[in-house]
Amino acid sequence: MCALCEKPDVCDYPDKYSGYEGALRCLAHNGGQVAWTKVIYVKRFFGLPVGVTPAVPTSENPADFRYFCSDGSKVPIDADTKPCTWAARPWQGYMTNGDDANNVQAIQKELTQLGQLGENEKADWWKDLMLLDEKTLAVAAPPVSPEEHLKSAKYMDVIERNSGAPERDARWCVSDANALDKCRNLARAAFSRDARPRFDCILEKDQAACLKAVRDNGADITVIDGSSVKQAISEYNVKPIVAETYGAGSTKLGERAAVAVVKSGSSINGLGDLKDKKSCRSGYVGDFAGSTAPARVLKQKSLISEPNELESFFSASCAPGAPADSKSCELCVGNALSDDEKVRQATKCRPTSAEYYNGGLGALRCLKDGKGDVAFLPLTALQQLDDEKHGAGKREDYVLLCPEGGRMSINEWERCNLGLEAPRVIVSSAGKSPNALEELKHGILAASTLYSKHPDLLRLFGAWDDKRNVLFKDDVKELMSIDNTWDKWDAWAAQDGSSDH
């Protein structure tokens, strides 16, 4: 992929043979056999007229080259022959509510005037909000539906074109309505952005049914907890292909450390000191860092007898998701930004962003505000503290409380944590060919890369319709490929088996 670059060892911009014009230089002067570029760059490269701009002599001879068409034919490159194209991008435009059909002319006039004003003033909003520049103007045009606009540019022809072997759909099995809704939105969005193979979504009654569907070729992929992979391999002959990763604070295999945190000036020096103290927790039952890990470690240290005694071990807590009238909700505050007491009470202790103390950063806010004496949360939340907009304090404000006693700095988390939480994993059938598995992996990662960088297009990670951990865990940053060197399936299964749910 880099052999024909000016600097193959760098293989990045800027490069003499990169970009639309560079591709043509590569074709003409560096041994390239085909160039993918735009018609306007072809015309400029060969000195042909562009719009009202007359021809300009160049040293390049268009007679030595041809447009290569998608049907295999070739047409001359000159001022008189219409180029054949493989794809066309629809003109960008502005959409309004269909109910505003009677106001279209007034809206067009307003947009045109705003465009002219922004151009004259070189205003930031002109570029950032209206997406205009010196080459792109707002011009009134007959209103059309979005579908007709895309059809006129043959956009669907482009994204539905299949120039290679027949493609198989990637049938994604889910086991609840929220995951089905998210999967369908992902399928539509990824298809429109040319991510292939195309996703199709299948609903089954539970995870076991999805795994059975993958085994029996009724589905191609499904998502399971990393702690379930060993059993799924044994019972359903699956192969892990993709895993979640959480960025800073997670291991190279996507694991997140669960940690206990106290303020640097706290007198608490061990887990035994926590009896009848107040706790801030990232979540309730089912939340590994906020509930599963601390309950397991306290039980191992004989500080509690059963995991459900976690609530009574502390005098009060904020563990979003707990019953509203329980001690585990006592320290929660709801929507702290609202002046309406009814809103604060309605959102108190909900396991969503509406609760100010929800999640890892929320647990730190709870600790910072003096509501609790200790916070239980994933390490990844601590790694976000360089950004002060979170209102959760600074890294130097906190230290880790170790299971074996004593305290350590955040940087020593590998020797002072309550356990590693396995990521969720996407699995397919081990009976598929390597090429089929690679095709599935490519489609998933292509969509993940796009939407992790552009959540404005689709919020693939994070709360979905105010629901937590739909398809993927909310804190995921992106997805990563799994290869044959991964060997933690036994360890993850053992850790899950040592915890009670």
C-alpha positions, 0 to 999 in steps of 0.5 A: 500500500505504500510502495509507490509513495514518495517516502514509503517508510513514512506513508503519510501526508504530505507526500508528492504522490498523495491526494487527488493531484498526487495520485495523478502524478503517481500514475504519470511519473511513478509507475502507477497503473490506475489513479483514483481521483476527481474529474476536476483534478484530472482537468486541471492536471491536463490543462483542460477547461474547468467551468468558465476557466479556460484551458491552461497549457501543461506538460502532461499529454491527456492523449496518453491516458483514458478515463477507466469506467466501471463497466470496463470501457475507456473514454478519452480525456479531452474537453469534448468527451463526457467523463465516466464516473464511479461515484458522485457526492450529492451537493450539501444542502439544508433541510427543514421540517416537512411541515414548513413547506409553505415557508420554504421561500422565506427560509431560502431567502434568510439562508442566502442573506446569512451566507452573504453576511457571513462571507462579507464578515468572514464570520466563524459561524459562516464556516462552522455552522453554515458549512460555507467557504469561498468556494461554497455558496448558499443558493436557493434551489427547488425543494426536494425530499432527502431521498430524491436528493440522494437519488439525483446524485445516484448515491444509492447506486454508489453505496449499493454497488458490488464490484467484487464477490457477492457480499454476505450480510452480517447477521447480528443477534441481540436479546433485548429491544433496546439492543435491537433498536441500536443495532438497526440504527447502526445497520442503517448508518453504517450502510450509508457510510459504505461500511461492509458487510451490511449488518442485519439485526436478529432478536432472540430471547436471551444470550444463550439463544443468540449463541445457539443461533451463531453455532447453528448458522442462524446468526453471524455475530453476537456480543457477550461478556468476556467472562463468558467467552470460555464457556461459549467456546466450549458449548457453542464453538464460537471464536472471539473476533473483536473486543471493547477498549476503554482508552487510558486506564485499561490494559492492552486486552481492554480490561478495566481495573476496579479501584477504591479511592479516598481523598489524599488527606483521609485517615482511612488506611485499609478496608477494615476502616470502611465499616459504617463509613459512607460510600460513593459507587459507580453503580449498583448490582451488576456494576463491576467496579461499583458493586461486584468487585468491592463486595467480593473483596470485602467478603474475601477479607471476612468483612461481610458474609454475603455480597448483599451485605454491601449495603448494610456495611456502609452507613449510607451510599450513592449507588445509582440503580439501587432502589430509591428508598434504600440506603444505597441511594441516600447520598445521591442528588439527582440532577444537581443542575436543576432548580426544581426539587421535583426534577431532582427527586425524579432523577435521584439515584437513576443509573443515567447521566441525569444523576450527577453522581452516576458512573465513575466520574459521578462517584468521584464528584460524590467523594469530592463534594464530601458526601462519601468517605470512599469511592468505588469506580473503574480506574479509567474514570481517574485517568480523565481527571486532567480535564477539569470540566468534569467537576470531579477534582484532580488526580493529586486529590486522591489515593488508592485504598489497597485490598491488602492494606495501606494506600498507593498513588494512582500510578501504582494501580497494578499493585493496588486494585480490586480486580480487572473487569473483562471487556465485552467481546464480539464472537462468531462461529469458529466453523467459518472460514478465515476469510469470512471471519476477517470480513466480519471483523473488518465491517465491525471495526470500520463502523467502530472507527467511524463512529468513535471519531464522529459521535455526531453521526451516531452515538455508538458508545455511551447511553442509548435512549437514556439506557445504560450499556446497550450492546456495548458498555457506555465507557467504551472508546472504540473496538479492537481486533482479537488475534490468536495471542489472546489467552485470558479466557480462563482467567476471566471466567475464574474471576467471574466465578469467584464473584456473586451476582 
